[in-house]
Amino acid sequence: MSFVRPEAQAALWRWRETLVGIGLMGFALLWAANSFGPLRIMALVGAALAIMLMFVGFQRARFRSAAGGQGVVQVDEQQITYFGPLSGGTLALADIGALSLNRQSTPYYWQLVPLQGTPLLVPVDAAGGDALFDVFSNLPGLKTEKMLHALNHGADGQIVIWRRADVQARAAQLH
């Protein structure tokens, strides 16, 4: 039996890293105010780490969407697997040539375009989809803020978030 409403529990879980960072920041500042010398320096380092945790937690919370969508996402050793009711597939991080967000349908979906083969389409609200944040963050040159803005405030349509450098060069030669 839970004393917290499910909606509030979901909101707290979505912002968990940020909330932990706020708690650590409060503890570190209290520690810094009541200590001196090396202990104060350690407390200030702890406060700096708490700020970094709050920043990363804020980005992750903006990436997460309501769960309960179609399918399941698994990320294992730099390999993305999507099990969906109508489609699915596996794609290694090294084989991704482009990443797009399609905001034309409901729910929105990520389109992971491999260097060769068929794109992998993953709904943003698929179970386990929040693990894609770490995968996408490892794409060289990806602008996290651009991705988060497209996810939360982008225009309807297909938005190209990232392309590999060699794919980008080939696309520029075509135009």
VENSULWO-V528971 format. One record per residue. N is the residue number from 1. PHI is phi as a letter, one per 30 degrees, with the letter a starting at -180 (NA if undefined). OMEGA is omega in radians with two decimals (999 if undefined). Layout:
<<N | PHI | OMEGA> <N | PHI | OMEGA>>
//
This chain:
<<1 | NA | -3.07> <2 | c | 3.12> <3 | c | -3.12> <4 | c | 3.10> <5 | e | -3.12> <6 | e | 3.13> <7 | d | 3.12> <8 | d | 3.11> <9 | d | 3.11> <10 | d | 3.12> <11 | d | 3.10> <12 | d | -3.14> <13 | d | 3.14> <14 | d | -3.08> <15 | c | -2.99> <16 | e | -3.11> <17 | d | 3.13> <18 | d | -3.13> <19 | d | 3.08> <20 | d | 3.10> <21 | d | 3.10> <22 | d | 3.10> <23 | d | 3.11> <24 | d | 3.11> <25 | d | 3.11> <26 | d | 3.11> <27 | d | -3.11> <28 | d | 3.13> <29 | d | 3.07> <30 | d | 3.11> <31 | d | -3.14> <32 | d | -3.12> <33 | d | -3.06> <34 | c | 3.13> <35 | b | 3.14> <36 | b | 3.09> <37 | i | -3.08> <38 | d | 3.12> <39 | d | 3.10> <40 | d | 3.12> <41 | d | 3.10> <42 | d | 3.13> <43 | d | 3.12> <44 | d | 3.04> <45 | d | 3.08> <46 | d | 3.09> <47 | d | 3.10> <48 | d | 3.09> <49 | d | 3.10> <50 | d | 3.09> <51 | d | 3.11> <52 | d | 3.11> <53 | d | 3.11> <54 | d | 3.14> <55 | d | 3.13> <56 | d | 3.11> <57 | d | 3.11> <58 | d | 3.11> <59 | d | -3.14> <60 | d | 3.14> <61 | d | 3.09> <62 | d | -3.14> <63 | d | -3.08> <64 | d | 3.04> <65 | b | 3.12> <66 | d | 3.12> <67 | d | 3.10> <68 | j | 3.11> <69 | d | -3.10> <70 | d | 3.01> <71 | i | -3.10> <72 | b | 3.09> <73 | c | 3.01> <74 | b | 3.06> <75 | b | -3.10> <76 | b | 3.10> <77 | h | 3.07> <78 | i | 3.09> <79 | b | -3.12> <80 | c | 3.07> <81 | b | 3.09> <82 | b | 3.06> <83 | c | -3.12> <84 | c | -3.14> <85 | d | -3.12> <86 | c | -3.12> <87 | b | 3.13> <88 | l | 3.12> <89 | l | -3.13> <90 | b | 3.14> <91 | b | 3.09> <92 | d | 3.14> <93 | e | -3.12> <94 | d | -3.10> <95 | c | -3.13> <96 | d | 3.12> <97 | c | 3.14> <98 | a | 3.10> <99 | b | 3.12> <100 | b | 3.02> <101 | c | 3.12> <102 | c | -3.13> <103 | c | -3.13> <104 | d | -3.10> <105 | c | 3.08> <106 | c | -0.02> <107 | d | 3.04> <108 | d | 3.08> <109 | b | 3.04> <110 | d | 3.05> <111 | c | 3.12> <112 | c | -3.06> <113 | c | 3.11> <114 | d | 3.08> <115 | d | 3.06> <116 | b | 3.08> <117 | j | -3.06> <118 | d | 3.09> <119 | d | 3.06> <120 | c | -3.12> <121 | c | -3.07> <122 | b | 3.08> <123 | d | -3.10> <124 | d | -3.12> <125 | c | 3.09> <126 | d | 3.11> <127 | d | -3.12> <128 | i | -3.10> <129 | d | 3.12> <130 | d | 3.07> <131 | d | 3.13> <132 | d | 3.11> <133 | e | -3.14> <134 | d | 3.13> <135 | d | -3.12> <136 | d | 3.13> <137 | d | 3.13> <138 | d | 3.09> <139 | d | -3.06> <140 | d | 3.09> <141 | i | 3.13> <142 | d | 3.09> <143 | c | -3.08> <144 | e | -3.12> <145 | d | 3.09> <146 | d | 3.13> <147 | d | -3.12> <148 | d | 3.11> <149 | d | 3.12> <150 | d | -3.12> <151 | d | -3.02> <152 | c | -3.03> <153 | b | -3.05> <154 | d | 3.09> <155 | d | 3.09> <156 | d | -3.13> <157 | k | 3.14> <158 | c | -3.11> <159 | c | 3.08> <160 | d | -3.11> <161 | c | -3.03> <162 | a | 2.97> <163 | b | 3.03> <164 | d | -3.08> <165 | e | -3.13> <166 | d | 3.08> <167 | d | 3.11> <168 | d | 3.13> <169 | d | 3.10> <170 | d | 3.13> <171 | d | 3.13> <172 | d | 3.12> <173 | d | -3.13> <174 | d | -3.08> <175 | c | 999>>
//
